[in-house]
């Protein structure tokens, strides 16, 4: 396959970057991202792989997210006037999208001496957004390249270590916990603002809070995500820290005590299979969380 994603020489050093940077791609006219093809993809997937809603705000309460009253397929076909936001999760179950996801990550790895390689848990998301709509402030527990395919977007992005934006507790993960974060307008003074046109792409580091405002036309974006050994370690720490807080043990910042962090990661590796077995047995995530901790969380 010809090169479809382009990393500027020198933009990535010898280590996985912790700050955002931009790159370019050649997917803006790719047939896999036509609205007709995306409507057929959305219609073919299970309901839990397609999330869509009506108009939202940067500070959206996930429990009050409005419905648009349409099916997934109809939402795509009517996206121009639907005032909606949609994400198609794991489109790589379709072999054509899987080939494209792998090609993008393999080419980035090749151009960066494997520093940006996508060795683990490769997955993708496709965002289809009405003019002027918003993706609320949230964080993603994986490395992410956001490729703008159609339309424009403005992204506000913050370092996840900036405690004026989000506490360590707010960024921690927990089964069923929503990715959305509290937002205030004054946050914008410290944001990195990025404007994305078709052909633009941006690296979003692990856990970095961000929200996105669509331009005045329909937007289609392709988000390609992956993990490294280090990102998987950080995610495990996040889950264990959240669990310990819930049972009454306040936690410090990740990486403050490497020995203690190693014990936490080992505990996660032991406990996660037990939790997954319980979840399969009871058939419900919230019931499994309640059995483990006596509380439930809002489902994603």
N, C-alpha and C positions, 0 to 999 in steps of 0.2 A: 504494500500500500504506500502511495506517495505520502510525503510528510504533510500532516494536516494541522499540527500544533507546533508553535515556534517559540523557543525560549531565547531571550536576548542574552548573548554571550556575556558572562560576568555578573549576571543578575542573581546567580545562586553560587554560594561558596562551597566549602568542603563539608559543611554541616547542613542538616535540614533547617531551612529558615524559620525564624519565629516571628518575622514581620511580613506583611503583605508585599507582593510585587506583581507587576503586570506582565502579560504575554499575549501572543496573537494566535489566531486559528483561522482555518479556511473552511468552516462548516456553515457559513451564513446562508448558502443556497442548497444545502444538503437535503435530499428528498425525505430523509427520515424525520425532518422537523417541519414538514408542511402540515398545516392544520388538518387536512384530510387524513394524512397518515397518523397523526397524533390522536385524532378522534377514533380511528379504528383501534389503535393501541389501547386507549382508555377503555373502550367498550369490551376489549378482550380480557382485561385483567380482573382479578377478584376485587371486591369492594374495598378491602383493607389496603390495597396498593394504590388507590387514587383518593386523594383528599382535596376537597374543593369547598368554597364558601362564598358568601357575599362580601360586600365591602368591609374592610377592617381598618384599624388604626395602629400606629407604632406601639401603643401601649395596650393592645388588645388583650382582654381577659379570655383565655382559651376556653373557659366554661361558657362564655356568652358569644361565641363566634356564630354569626348569622348564616343560615342556609340560603342558597339561591333558588331552591325549589326545582332544580333541573337534574337530569341524569349527568353522569360524567361525560358521555359522548356529546350530549346536547350542549353542555357547558363549553366544550372545545369549539363546536360548530358555531356557537353564538357568542364567542368570547369578546368580540368587539363591543357588544352592547350589554353583556351579562353583568358588568361591574363585579367581576369575580377574580379569585386567585385559585389556581390549581397546581398541585404537585402530583406527578406520576412517579411512584416509588418503584425502584428496582426494575426499570424497563429492560434491563439486561436479561430477563427471563426470555425475551425475544432474541433469537440468535443474531439478528442484524444489529441491534443495539449493543449486544455483548461484544461483537467484533469491533464496533466503533469505540466503546469504552476501553477495551484492551489496547487498541491501537494508540489512543491518546496517551494513556499512562505509560505504555512502552516507549513511545517517542519522547516523552518528557524525561523518562529515566535515561534513555540513550544520550540525550543532549546535556544532561547534568551529571554524568559520571555515576549514575545510579543513586545519587543523593536523594532525588525526588521520586525514587522508584515506588511503585504501588504493589508491594509483595503480598499484602494480606487484605482480605475482606474487601475486595473491589466492589463498588456499587455505584449506581447513578440515580439522579433525580432529574426530571424534566419539569420546569416551571412554565405554565401558560397563564398569562396575566392580562386582564383588561386594562385599557388606558387609565392611567392615574391611580391604579390600585397599589396596595402596600403589602409587603411582607413584614410582619411585626418584629420588634427587637427580639432576638433569640441567639443562641449559640449552637454550634454543631460539634458533637463529640467524635470528629474524624477530620483528617486533612481534606481540603476541598479546593478544586479548581472550578470557578463559575465561568462558563463560556457563554457570552451573549450572542444569540443566533439571529434574533429578529427584534426590532424596536430598540428602545434605550432604557437604561436604568441609572438611578443614582443610589450608591451604597454609602452608608455611614458605618464606619468600622472602628472598633476600639481594642486595645490590648487587654487580654483577659486578666492581666495582673493589676489593672487599674481599679483599685478598690473604691474610687469615687463613682464608678459605673456599676459594678456588681461585686458583691461579697463573695468570698470563697464558698460559703454555704449556698448562695444562690446559683452558682455555677456547677455545683455537684450534681451527680446523676443518681437516679433512684428508679426502680421499676415503676413505670406508669407516670413518672414526672414529665410534665410538658417542657419543651425547650424554650418557650417564651420567657422573657425577662421583663421586670418593671422598667419603664421608660419615662424620662423627663426631658423637656425641651432643652434645658440647660446643658444636657450631655453633649449637644452638638458642638459646643465651643472646643472640646478636646477630641473630636472625631477626626479620623482620616476620611476625607470625602473622595469618592471615586465615581466618575461618569463613564458608563459603559455603552459603547456603540456596537453594532454587529461586526464581528471579527475581533473584538476585545475579549480578554479573559483576565481573571484575577485570582491569585492564590489567597485563600482564607485560612489562617492558621487554626490549629486545634483550640477549641473553646472560645475564640475571640468573638465577643458580642457584635452583632451587626443587624441593621434593618435596611430595607430596600424600598425605594419609591419608583414606580414605573413611570415612563414618559407618556406622551400624548398619543401613543399608538399601541397596538397589541404587542406584547413582549413574549418571546420564547427564549428560555435559557436552559443550558445543559450543564448540570452539576455533576462532576466526576469526583468520587471520594475513595479514599483508601486508608489503610493503617500501616504503620511500621511497628516493630517491637516496642519502641519507646512510646508511641501513641497508645498502644494497647495497655502498657503499664500505667500510663496516666489515667486512662479510663477506669481501669480496675481500682486504682487508688481513690478515684472520685466516688465510685460506688461504695467502697468500704467506709470512707470518711462520712458519707451521708448516712449509712446504716448505723455507724457508731454514734453520730449525733442523735439519731432517732431513739436510741436506747439510753440517752443521757450522758454521753461522753463527748464534750466539745473537742474539736479537732483544730490543729494548726494548719498552716499552709502545706501543700504537697511539697516534697523534696526538702523540707526543713530537717528531717531526721532520716537519712538513707537506710539505716538499719531497721528502724521501726516501719518505714515504708515497705521494705522487703518482706517483713512479717505480714503486713496488711495484704500485699499482693498474693502471698502464699495462702492466706486465709480466703481471699476471693477465689483462687483456683480450687480450693477445697469445697467452699460453700456454694458456688454458682451451680455446679451440676445437681446439688441437692435441691436448690430452689427450683431449677428447671424441671426436675422430676415431680416436685410437689405441684408446680403449675400445670403440668400435663395431667396429673392425677385429679386435681380439683376442677380443671377445665376453665379456669378464670384467673387472670393476673391479679386482680384486686383481692380475691380470696387468698391467693398464695401470699401476697404481701401482708395481709392481716394475720395469717397463721404465723408468719415469721416475726412480725413486729407489733401486731395488735392494732395497726392503723392501715388506712388505705390512702391512695393518692388519686388525683384526677387522671384518667386515662388519656393517652395522647390522641 
